[in-house]
Amino acid sequence: MMEKKAKDAKRRKTKVPPSQILRTNQRADNPKREDREHYDSQSYARSIQRAIVAANKKLPEDQQILHWTPYQLRHAGITELIAEHDGDRDIARAVAGQKSINITQGYNHADLRIAIEQAKKRGNLPESPHEGQPEK
C-alpha cells in the first residue's frame, strides 16, 4: 500500500492543498489504523471482491465473473478430499487444520456424492437421472 501511495503521489497533476497536508500529518501522528505487512482472511476476501467488481465493469454482461469467496474454495477442496477418500473425514480434518472432527462433519453433502458413486458402481443407480423411468 505504501508503494501504491507513493506512485499515486508521483502521478498527481495538481498541487496538494495545505489542509490535506495538515490532515495527513495529523493522521501520521495518531493513525486510526496502521498499514499491515500482510493480508488477513477478511482483507484477502475483500480484495478479491473489489477485483471482481472492477473486472465486471469492463466485461460484457454475458462474460461477468460470478461472486465467490476464498472460503468457497476451501469448502470445495475439503468436500472433494472427503469424496476422494470414501468419506474419511479424519484425513480432511488434518489437511484443513481443524482440531475437532465435529467441524469436519459439516461437510456432509460429500456423503450424498459418495453414496451416488457407490450405487453407480454397484449397479443400483442408473447412469442418467431419466434412465429406467417410464416414457410419457
MODELLER restraints for C-alpha pairs under 7 A, 6 or more apart:
rsr = mdl.restraints
at = mdl.atoms
rsr.add(forms.Gaussian(group=physical.xy_distance, feature=features.Distance(at['CA:45:A'], at['CA:69:A']), mean=6.03, stdev=0.5))
rsr.add(forms.Gaussian(group=physical.xy_distance, feature=features.Distance(at['CA:45:A'], at['CA:70:A']), mean=6.27, stdev=0.5))
rsr.add(forms.Gaussian(group=physical.xy_distance, feature=features.Distance(at['CA:52:A'], at['CA:65:A']), mean=6.44, stdev=0.5))
rsr.add(forms.Gaussian(group=physical.xy_distance, feature=features.Distance(at['CA:56:A'], at['CA:64:A']), mean=5.37, stdev=0.5))
rsr.add(forms.Gaussian(group=physical.xy_distance, feature=features.Distance(at['CA:56:A'], at['CA:65:A']), mean=6.31, stdev=0.5))
rsr.add(forms.Gaussian(group=physical.xy_distance, feature=features.Distance(at['CA:78:A'], at['CA:92:A']), mean=5.83, stdev=0.5))
rsr.add(forms.Gaussian(group=physical.xy_distance, feature=features.Distance(at['CA:79:A'], at['CA:107:A']), mean=6.09, stdev=0.5))
rsr.add(forms.Gaussian(group=physical.xy_distance, feature=features.Distance(at['CA:79:A'], at['CA:110:A']), mean=5.65, stdev=0.5))
rsr.add(forms.Gaussian(group=physical.xy_distance, feature=features.Distance(at['CA:81:A'], at['CA:92:A']), mean=5.99, stdev=0.5))
rsr.add(forms.Gaussian(group=physical.xy_distance, feature=features.Distance(at['CA:82:A'], at['CA:88:A']), mean=5.72, stdev=0.5))
rsr.add(forms.Gaussian(group=physical.xy_distance, feature=features.Distance(at['CA:82:A'], at['CA:89:A']), mean=5.69, stdev=0.5))
rsr.add(forms.Gaussian(group=physical.xy_distance, feature=features.Distance(at['CA:82:A'], at['CA:92:A']), mean=5.98, stdev=0.5))
rsr.add(forms.Gaussian(group=physical.xy_distance, feature=features.Distance(at['CA:82:A'], at['CA:110:A']), mean=6.60, stdev=0.5))
rsr.add(forms.Gaussian(group=physical.xy_distance, feature=features.Distance(at['CA:83:A'], at['CA:110:A']), mean=5.85, stdev=0.5))
rsr.add(forms.Gaussian(group=physical.xy_distance, feature=features.Distance(at['CA:83:A'], at['CA:114:A']), mean=5.95, stdev=0.5))
rsr.add(forms.Gaussian(group=physical.xy_distance, feature=features.Distance(at['CA:86:A'], at['CA:114:A']), mean=6.51, stdev=0.5))
rsr.add(forms.Gaussian(group=physical.xy_distance, feature=features.Distance(at['CA:87:A'], at['CA:111:A']), mean=6.56, stdev=0.5))
rsr.add(forms.Gaussian(group=physical.xy_distance, feature=features.Distance(at['CA:89:A'], at['CA:104:A']), mean=6.38, stdev=0.5))
rsr.add(forms.Gaussian(group=physical.xy_distance, feature=features.Distance(at['CA:90:A'], at['CA:101:A']), mean=6.64, stdev=0.5))
rsr.add(forms.Gaussian(group=physical.xy_distance, feature=features.Distance(at['CA:93:A'], at['CA:101:A']), mean=6.20, stdev=0.5))
rsr.add(forms.Gaussian(group=physical.xy_distance, feature=features.Distance(at['CA:93:A'], at['CA:104:A']), mean=5.82, stdev=0.5))
rsr.add(forms.Gaussian(group=physical.xy_distance, feature=features.Distance(at['CA:119:A'], at['CA:125:A']), mean=5.37, stdev=0.5))
rsr.add(forms.Gaussian(group=physical.xy_distance, feature=features.Distance(at['CA:120:A'], at['CA:126:A']), mean=6.72, stdev=0.5))
rsr.add(forms.Gaussian(group=physical.xy_distance, feature=features.Distance(at['CA:120:A'], at['CA:127:A']), mean=6.72, stdev=0.5))
rsr.add(forms.Gaussian(group=physical.xy_distance, feature=features.Distance(at['CA:126:A'], at['CA:132:A']), mean=6.95, stdev=0.5))
